[in-house]
Amino acid sequence: MRSLALLALAALGAAPAAAQTRFPTPFFFGLATAPGQSEDRLDDVWLDWARAGKVAAFANQAVPGERLEFWTRPQVELDLAARTGIGVYRLGVDWGRVEPRRGVFDEKAIARYRAILGMVRARRMKVMLTLMHHSVPKWLQARGGWTNDAAIGDYLVFAERMIDEYHAQVSWWVTFNEPNVFASLAYGAGLWPPGKPDSPLSLLAVGPFRGAAVRALDRMADAHDALYAWAHRRYPDVRIGIAQNMAYYTGRSRLDRLEALYPDRLLNWRFPERVRGRLDFFGVNYYGAEWVHDARLVLDPRAEYSESGRAIDPNGLLTILTEVHARFPRPPIVVTENGIADSTDVLRPAYLIEHLQAVAAARAAGIPVEGYVWWTLSDNWEWSDGYCPKFGLVAVDRARGLKRIPRPSYFLFRRIVETRRITTAMRARAWAEVAAHAGRERPFCRAADAVTALDAPRERRFVRTDWRFR
């Protein structure tokens, strides 16, 4: 993959070193969130999972079940988002909230979501709406979730109703957020609800054989296809896409890089290839590199990491964008998520700037990236990692009524959005802060195995590695 990105860079000449990096309209900036991470008064499978002790850094937090009160007080988040000047706000509807029993819809919940979408639009932000973001209704979970063929029909009943209800308010529809991550962690590793680890073959796809997680992934692809066809018959102007987690799988040795090819093929590309031709945009969620050694993911001591265990690699974003366009030349690309867990806010400004450099390089090479959506505005519940990783531009004091405290990166993001440019001085200042902290201790929310989440962060040093985009 990296060779494709090098060809793209070769076409740029000296562009990456320009005094200013510009993002002229119609390129858009956005912010993203999800119901299971932000909504209060949500009795879902994730709350059950946390109460069963399966979520780290949850029970030891103040008011953990309140999440971000996005259901009862969405204006708090929306006002902070609108002040950055973004043009797009990505959020979702919780399937179990609007359809608490199979085939029975909650009209009050539907009306409340309509009001929230209206609040977004009233603040001059367009809506990108996700239909399934790592959560299924309890009644579907009890029926096997996406391990059951009936889930396809159940999803279509729900999704078609949502499109009928909100078509006039939504500019972009995301059918599934990171189906590859959801299927592998829920139905393979058992790290997410329902928490029943399958056999080691669950993520195997060889010839006609498909493991349980792969079959679940394929069912979601079939559901996407059916919904896409239905929606375009009913609403010809609808824009439907996916938000696919795309990691840069790599390794130090030739053998490690060879072993990295399988997760790349299965997790990065299987779902998009199955929905080929039925994408109005290709959403890329990118957080960094995944280092492979001895056929497993590892923490590489020479790489810098976010608190949630993602290796920082902005060059990997260019690699991914380049290959997405090479494989899917027709649909425009949106970076539907990019962000970093960093409670110190030392890494975040440089992370933001360097990844936007990669986006600018892709656009200069003719890759049609039409927008960039940052994950996320405020610190939230990070699935099975709980509240340990801090992804927000804004800190949240859970002991003081979820008080919001904007970090310096919030104001940097706002400046970039407002001016639609990154200057050489901005880039230099951000990196100088990173360099000044090299060797110092900082919080880290993963154990040494790179998988286990922690109730409280352990110390890890900022590495002396230059990970800037080149």
N, C-alpha and C positions, 0 to 999 in steps of 0.2 A: 504493500500500500504506500509506503513512504516514497517509493520511486515516482508515483504519480504526483505527489505533493512537490517533490523536487522539480519536476517538469513545470508545475504551476509557478513555482518561485523563479525558475529560470526565465519565464515569460515576463516577470515583473521588473527585471533590471534592478535599479536602486530604489524601487518604490518603498520597501519596508523601512529604509533609513530616512525617508522624507521628513521635513521639519514638522509637518502636521499630517495627521491621518484624518480624513474627512468621511462623513457618512451622510451624503446628500439625500434628500427626499427623492423617491417615496420609501426608502429604507426606514423601518420603524424599530423603536425600542419598546420593550415591555417588561412586565413583572409577572411572576407566576406563583400560584398557591394551589392547594388541593383540599377538598372537604375533610378528609380524614386527618389532616394535619392542622386545620384551622377552625373548624366549626365546633361550637359548643352545643350542648343538648342533643348530642348525637350518640344514640345507643347502638353501636355497630360492632362488627366482629373484632375490630381493633381494640375497643374498650374491653371486651371480654378477654381478649388475648393479654392485655396489660393486667387486668385484675387477676388473671391466672398466674402472674409472676413471670410472664414470657417476654416482657419489655424492660430493658435496662433503663436506668435513670428515669424512672417513672414514679414509683411509689415514694421515693425519697424527695420528690419535688413538691412545691406548693401548688395547690389546685390543678393537678395534672389533667383532670378530665375536662377542664374548661377550654383547653387548647388555646385558641386566640379569640374566642367569642365572636367569630365571624358571622355566626347565625343571628345573634341578638344585637351585636354592635358592629356591623360591617363597615360603618362609616369611619371607624378609627383607622382601619387598614386602607380604605379607599382614599381617605383624605391624604394620608402619607404618600400613597402611590401617586395621586394626582399632582402633588407638589413637585414631584420629580420631572414632570412634563412628558411622561411616557404616552404613547399613542395606543397601546394595547395592554389589556389586563387579562391574564389567563387564570381561570378558575374552573371549578367543576360542579356538577350536581352529584349528590350521593344517592346512588340507586336505591339503597335500603330505606332512605328517608322518604323518597317520593313514592316508593312501592313497598310498604312495610310488610305486606302479605302478597303472595303470588297472585297477580292479576288484579290486585286492589290498590288503587292509587290514592294518595293523601292529597286532596285538593288544596288544603291550606298550605302544605309544604310546596306544592307547585306554584301557588300564588306568591309565597315568600321568595322563592328563587326568582320569580319574574320581577318582584320589587327590587331585589339585589342587583339583577342585571340592569334594571332601570337606573339604579344609583351609579353603576359603573358608567353608563352612557351619559348620564347627567354631568359627570365630571370630565366629559370629552375624551373618554377612552373607549376604544372598540373592544368587543368581547371575543375572546377565544375560549370556547367552552369544551371541557373534557367530560366524556360520558362515563368512563371507568378509569379511576385512578387508584389502583392497588386495593380495591375494596369491593366485596360483593355483599348482597343482602344476606341476613342470617338464614332466611328460608332457602336460599340457593346454596349456601354453605352446607346446610343439612342434607341437601340432595346431591352433594358431591362437588358443587361448584363447577368449574370448567373441566373436571374429569368426567362429567355427564354430558352426553350429546344433547340433552334437552336444554342445556344452557344457551345454545345458539338461539333457539326460538324464544326463550325467556328474555334474552338480551334484546332481541329485535322488538318485542312488545314494548319494553321500556324505552329503547332508543328512538323508535319511531314516534312514540308519544312526546318525548322531549323535543324532537325536531319540529313536530307539529305545534307544540306550545311556544317555542322560543325562536323560531326561524327568523322572525322580523328583527330580533334583538342581537343575533349572533353573526359575526363576520367569518369566523373560522370554527369548525367542529373537529375535535380530536376524538376519534372513536375509542382508542386505547392508549393509555400512557404506559410505556415500557412493558409491553406484554411479555417480553423476554425475561425481564427481571422478576415480574410477578409469577410467571409459570415456574421458573427455576427455583425460586425461594419458597413458594407456597406448596408446590406439588413435587418438588425434587428434594431439596435440602431439608424441608420441614422447618425452616427458620421463621416463616411467616404463617399466620393462620391459613389452613386448619392445623398445621404443625404435625403432620404425619409423614415422616420421611419415607420416600419410596426407595426402591432398590437402587444400587449404583448405576443401573441401566436407565434410570428415569430420563436422563439427558442424552441418551444415545439415539442417534438416527442413522442407521446404516441400511441402505436398500429399503426393503419394505418394512423393516423393524423400526418402530417408534416407541420410545419410552413414555411413561405417563405424562411427564412435564412437556414433552414434545407434542404429544397428542392434544394436550390442553392448549398449547400455543397455536396449533393448527386450527383448533375449533374457533379460537378468537379471530384468526385470519378469515375463516369462512363467514363468521358473523360480520366482520368488516365488509367483506365483499357483498353480502346480501343487503346490508344497510346502505352501502354506497349506491347500488343499483336502484333500490327503492327511493332513496332521497333525491337522486337526479331525475327520476321520472316525475316525482311530485313537485320538486323545487329546482328547476334547471339552473338557477344561479347559485346553488349551495356550494360551499367549499369544504370538502372533507379530507382529512389527512390523519396522520399518526404522530405520536411523539415517541420515537424509538431511541432507547438508550444505546449509544454507540461508544464503546470503549476502544482505546488503542491497545490491543493485546500485543505484548512483546516480551522479550527475554534477553538475558545477557549473552547466552551461548547460542550457537547455531541450533543445537538440539532444542533448547528452550523456545526459540523462535519458531521452530517447526511444530512443536507442541501447541504453540499459541494459535496456530492456524485453525484448529478445530473449534475452540470457543468463538473465534472471530466468525467462522462460517455459520455456526449454529446460532449464536446469540446475537450477533450483529445483523446477519443477512437473511436468515431463514424467513422471518416474518415479513420483511419488506418484499422479498422475492415472491412470496405467496400472494401478496396484494398488488403486485405489479399491474399497472394500467388502471388502477382504481385509487389513485392518489391525486388530489388537486394541489397538494403541497406535501413535501417530505419534511417532517419535523425531526430534528436531531437534538437529543438530550446528551450533552457531553460534559463529563466531569474530569476525565483524565485518563492516564494509562493504567493498565492492569499487567503487572509483571508476573510472568509464568516461570516456574522452576519445578522440575520433576513432576510435570503434569498437574500442578496445582498453583493457585494464586498465592503469592508471597509478598511480604513487605521488603522492598529493596532498600538496604541501608544507605545507598548513595542517592536515592531519590527524595525529593521533598513531598510531603503528604498533607492533605487536609486532615482535620480532626476525625473525619469519618472514614479515613483510610483510602482515599483516592490519590494516586500519584499525579502530581501537577505536571502537565505536559501540553502547553499551548500549541506546539508544533503538531501534536497528535490531532488537534482539532482541524488544522489545515489538511492533514492526511485524510481524515474522515470525510470532510466536505468535498475534497477532490474525488474520492472514490464514489461517494454518493452520486455526484453529478456524472461520473463516468458510467456508472451502472444504470442510473435513472436520469437521463438527460432532459426529459421533458418537464416534470413538475418543478416549480420553484422550491427552494429550500428555506426553511425557517429554523434558526437555532431556538428550539422551544424550551430548553433549559440549559443553563450554564451557571455554575456558582461554586462556592467553596465554604466549608465549615471552618471557621477561624474566629474563635472568641477573642483573640488578641487584636484582630483587625490589622495585623502587620502584613499578612500575605494577601489579604483581599484586594486592596487597591492595585497592586501589581498584577494579581491574577486577572482582575477585570480588564485592565489595560492590555495585557499581553494576549489575552484571548480575543479581544477586539482587534488587535493587530492581525491575528490569524484570519478573522472574518474579513478584514479589509483586504488582506492579501488574496483571499479566495475571490472576492468580488473583482479585484483588479485583474485577476486571471480569467475573468469571464464566467465564473461560477455564480449562478443566480440566487444568491442569498438575499432574501428580501426583508429579513427581520432578525432581531436578537432579543431574547427574553431571559431576563436574569432570574435565577432561583436563589433566594427569595427575598421578600421585603423584611419580614420580622422573624426572629428565632421561633421555631415551631417544633412540634412533635415529629421526630425523624424516624417514624416506623419502629422497628425493633431496637433501634439505638436510643429511643426515648428523647429526652431533652438535653443529652450531653453535647452533641454536635450543634454548633451555633452557625447556622447558614445565613442569618439575617443581616441586611444592611442596617437594621434597627435591632437593638438589644431589647429584651423583654424581662422586666423585673417581676417574677411570678409571686414574690412575697408582698408586693405592693400594688395589688389590683391590676396586674399585667401592664404596668406602666411602660410606655415605649420610650427608649432613649436612642436617638439616631447616632450611629457611629460615624467617624470621619468618612468612611467609604460611602455612606448615604449621600453626603454632599458632593463627593467626587462623581458618583453616578449621576446625580442631578446636573452637575456642570457639563458632563459629557453629553447627556441627553439634550440639554438646552442649547449648547453650542454646536452639537453634532460634529465634534472634532476632539482629537487627542493631540496635544502639543508635545514637543520633545521635552520641555521642562516638566510637564505632568508625568511623563514616563520616567524621567530621571529621578524625580522626587520619590515616586512610588518604589522604585528599585533601591534607592539609597536607604529607605526604611528597612527593606528586607535585608540588605547587606549589613546594616548596623546591628541586626539581631542575630546574625550567624553565630551558632554555638550556644546561644542562650536557651533556657528551658521554656517549654510551652506546654499547654494541655493537649492530650491526645486521647481519643475516645474508643480506641480499639486495642485489644490485647495483642501479644506478639504473634499470634497465629493469623492476624489480618482479618479474622472473621468475628471473633467473640466481642460483643458490645460490653461496655463497662458502666457500672452505676455511677462511678466518679472517674474523672479523667486521670490518667497517669501522665508522668512527665516524659517529654520527648524533646530533643534539641532541634532547633532550626538547623538545617543542613547547610554546608558551604558549597552549594551547587548552583550554578547559573542556569536556571530553567527558563530564561526569557525566550520569547519567540524570535526565531532567526530566519 
